Amino acid sequence: DSVISYEAAAALHGLDRSPRDAVEFTVPRRARRSASSLRIHTTQRHDPSDIVTVDGLRTMSATRTVIDLAHSIYYCFIFLNSISPQFLKGAD
């Protein structure tokens, strides 16, 4: 049930911003297990059209990959904005 996703999918789709050595997968939430150095994301569901085959590998579609990366960056931005004032106060 795992699918190559996020930065790894972006690299397979040839998106220019992605590191070529990225290893990231998405698995159904119920299947989440701890893994060593792999980045594993979970999803409650995905549409069958979200999965394509690239170079013989099950991969999130380019459209879903861009949405996932944008979603990831958005929450990172919110997190950084929420903690930045705390760090800036101590910077005096």
VOKEKE-202362 format. One record per residue (C-alpha): residue number from 0; x, y, z. Coordinates in pm, 1 decimal. Layout:
residues N
+-----+----------+----------+----------+
: seq :        x :        y :        z :
+-----+----------+----------+----------+
: NUM :        X :        Y :        Z :
...
+-----+----------+----------+----------+
***
This chain:
residues 92
+-----+----------+----------+----------+
: seq :        x :        y :        z :
+-----+----------+----------+----------+
:   0 :      0.0 :      0.0 :      0.0 :
:   1 :    298.1 :    236.9 :     21.5 :
:   2 :    346.9 :    502.7 :   -245.3 :
:   3 :    651.8 :    716.4 :   -316.9 :
:   4 :    555.6 :   1072.2 :   -222.6 :
:   5 :    657.8 :   1427.3 :   -133.2 :
:   6 :   1018.9 :   1513.9 :   -229.2 :
:   7 :   1091.0 :   1164.7 :   -364.3 :
:   8 :    787.1 :   1179.6 :   -594.4 :
:   9 :    879.6 :   1530.9 :   -701.4 :
:  10 :   1225.7 :   1406.1 :   -800.8 :
:  11 :   1076.5 :   1116.9 :  -1001.0 :
:  12 :    844.4 :   1361.7 :  -1179.3 :
:  13 :   1145.1 :   1579.5 :  -1262.5 :
:  14 :   1038.1 :   1880.2 :  -1057.8 :
:  15 :   1343.5 :   2102.9 :  -1040.3 :
:  16 :   1340.8 :   2189.0 :   -669.5 :
:  17 :   1370.0 :   1836.7 :   -535.3 :
:  18 :   1676.9 :   1657.2 :   -404.5 :
:  19 :   1750.6 :   1348.8 :   -612.8 :
:  20 :   1829.8 :   1138.4 :   -303.5 :
:  21 :   1498.9 :   1196.7 :   -121.8 :
:  22 :   1332.7 :    885.7 :     20.4 :
:  23 :    972.5 :    947.2 :    129.8 :
:  24 :    664.5 :    729.3 :    128.1 :
:  25 :    298.0 :    767.3 :    213.5 :
:  26 :    114.9 :    475.0 :    369.9 :
:  27 :   -240.6 :    432.7 :    493.1 :
:  28 :   -265.3 :    566.7 :    847.8 :
:  29 :   -351.8 :    220.6 :    980.6 :
:  30 :    -26.3 :     82.2 :    837.2 :
:  31 :    214.0 :    330.9 :    998.0 :
:  32 :    518.4 :    167.0 :   1150.6 :
:  33 :    839.7 :    318.0 :   1273.9 :
:  34 :   1123.8 :    309.4 :   1027.1 :
:  35 :   1488.7 :    390.2 :   1048.1 :
:  36 :   1595.2 :    669.8 :    815.7 :
:  37 :   1288.9 :    677.4 :    591.2 :
:  38 :   1042.7 :    965.4 :    599.3 :
:  39 :    700.1 :    809.6 :    614.1 :
:  40 :    382.3 :   1013.0 :    581.7 :
:  41 :     32.3 :    887.4 :    643.3 :
:  42 :   -299.9 :    955.9 :    481.2 :
:  43 :   -650.9 :    854.1 :    568.2 :
:  44 :   -732.9 :    816.0 :    202.0 :
:  45 :   -628.4 :    899.0 :   -148.1 :
:  46 :   -806.0 :    882.5 :   -476.8 :
:  47 :   -695.4 :    612.4 :   -720.8 :
:  48 :   -605.8 :    892.6 :   -963.6 :
:  49 :   -346.9 :   1013.1 :   -709.6 :
:  50 :   -128.0 :    711.5 :   -786.0 :
:  51 :     69.4 :    675.0 :  -1107.2 :
:  52 :    362.3 :    461.1 :  -1215.2 :
:  53 :    692.8 :    635.5 :  -1282.9 :
:  54 :    989.8 :    423.6 :  -1388.0 :
:  55 :    800.0 :    116.3 :  -1266.5 :
:  56 :    741.3 :    261.8 :   -916.4 :
:  57 :    405.9 :    341.8 :   -751.8 :
:  58 :    425.0 :    718.5 :   -710.9 :
:  59 :    192.1 :    999.2 :   -612.5 :
:  60 :     82.7 :   1194.3 :   -918.6 :
:  61 :    257.4 :   1521.2 :   -995.8 :
:  62 :    -58.5 :   1712.3 :   -901.5 :
:  63 :    -94.3 :   1537.0 :   -563.7 :
:  64 :    280.0 :   1580.5 :   -502.3 :
:  65 :    261.4 :   1956.7 :   -553.2 :
:  66 :    -41.4 :   1975.0 :   -321.3 :
:  67 :    133.6 :   1763.8 :    -53.4 :
:  68 :    449.4 :   1975.6 :    -69.7 :
:  69 :    250.8 :   2300.2 :    -53.5 :
:  70 :     55.4 :   2166.2 :    244.9 :
:  71 :    378.7 :   2065.4 :    417.4 :
:  72 :    540.5 :   2405.6 :    357.8 :
:  73 :    226.3 :   2586.9 :    476.2 :
:  74 :    227.8 :   2409.4 :    813.6 :
:  75 :    601.7 :   2462.0 :    850.4 :
:  76 :    546.1 :   2834.3 :    791.2 :
:  77 :    267.8 :   2845.5 :   1053.0 :
:  78 :    490.2 :   2664.1 :   1303.2 :
:  79 :    786.2 :   2895.9 :   1242.9 :
:  80 :    564.6 :   3203.1 :   1275.7 :
:  81 :    428.2 :   3072.4 :   1604.6 :
:  82 :    772.7 :   3022.9 :   1762.0 :
:  83 :    967.3 :   3309.9 :   1604.3 :
:  84 :    846.7 :   3580.4 :   1846.2 :
:  85 :    971.5 :   3371.2 :   2138.8 :
:  86 :   1320.0 :   3347.7 :   1989.1 :
:  87 :   1326.4 :   3711.1 :   1883.1 :
:  88 :   1251.3 :   3827.7 :   2238.1 :
:  89 :   1566.8 :   3656.5 :   2362.3 :
:  90 :   1779.2 :   3799.0 :   2080.7 :
:  91 :   1828.3 :   4138.5 :   2249.9 :
+-----+----------+----------+----------+
***
